[in-house]
Amino acid sequence: MRLYFAGPPCFAGRLFPLLMAGRRVLASFPNLGRSIYARREAFEGTALDCGAFSTPGRPAVRPEDYFAHLERNGEDYDWYTSLDVIGDVRASLAFFREMRRRGLRPVPVFHSGEPWSVLEEYAALSPLVGLGSSPGEGRRKRRAWFEEVMARYPHRYHLFRATDPALVAGLAAESCDSSSWARAAAMGFAPGPGGRRVYAPRKSAFERAAAWVRYFESAVPLWAAS
């Protein structure tokens, strides 16, 4: 299972390319202008998310800005998401169809609670589909939903916000992403045995973040194969 690191760092931005050298990054389009993404050639790969999770119920960005960027630069990314509107499946479908009409090849994102017919269309038209649970759902419910989706429709999937062992262990997903490495480090925690959070105020934010990155890198392949 390929792992993408999402979320802005909690340390000096100039260190981000150093930490992410040879690793995969999930960038959010609203943050793409930040200096941390100026040297993307250092990364193993970059995927682009439209930023929908930060603005549920409406587009995170101006559609034309997103489309135009991808028309110019789409080949620079491993993949990029369709312009998604969490909570408005009709709008999400309309954006997906419009992007394809323009010759783009976006990865659509299917959310829990949406009609299965939507996933059928996505899977028929895109070799990779993102699975994004709705905001506020607990871990058990998310895990059960991932299992149901994969049992109903075997396909290639990317799991958004899913690197928790209880979420990904044993799932045959193509890839997943995590921003918890950055959040935990910002709160002063480093990984202990089994990924348990250990308060580590004497370590720098960069040291804590680097420890979390190493932990997730070593753990995710084991979870996915278990």
JOSUL-V580140 format. One record per run of one state. SS is the DSSP state (~ for helix, > for strand, _ for the rest). FROM is the first residue (numbers start at 1). LEN is the number of residues. If there is no record, write none. Layout:
ss=SS from=FROM len=LEN
ss=SS from=FROM len=LEN
//
This chain:
ss=_ from=1 len=1
ss=> from=2 len=5
ss=_ from=7 len=6
ss=~ from=13 len=8
ss=> from=21 len=1
ss=_ from=22 len=2
ss=> from=24 len=5
ss=~ from=29 len=3
ss=_ from=32 len=3
ss=~ from=35 len=3
ss=_ from=38 len=2
ss=~ from=40 len=3
ss=> from=43 len=1
ss=_ from=44 len=1
ss=> from=45 len=5
ss=_ from=50 len=2
ss=~ from=52 len=4
ss=_ from=56 len=7
ss=~ from=63 len=14
ss=_ from=77 len=2
ss=> from=79 len=3
ss=_ from=82 len=7
ss=~ from=89 len=13
ss=_ from=102 len=5
ss=> from=107 len=1
ss=_ from=108 len=1
ss=> from=109 len=2
ss=_ from=111 len=5
ss=~ from=116 len=10
ss=_ from=126 len=2
ss=> from=128 len=4
ss=_ from=132 len=7
ss=~ from=139 len=14
ss=_ from=153 len=3
ss=> from=156 len=4
ss=_ from=160 len=5
ss=~ from=165 len=4
ss=_ from=169 len=6
ss=> from=175 len=4
ss=_ from=179 len=1
ss=~ from=180 len=7
ss=_ from=187 len=2
ss=> from=189 len=3
ss=_ from=192 len=1
ss=~ from=193 len=3
ss=_ from=196 len=1
ss=> from=197 len=3
ss=_ from=200 len=5
ss=~ from=205 len=21
ss=_ from=226 len=1
//
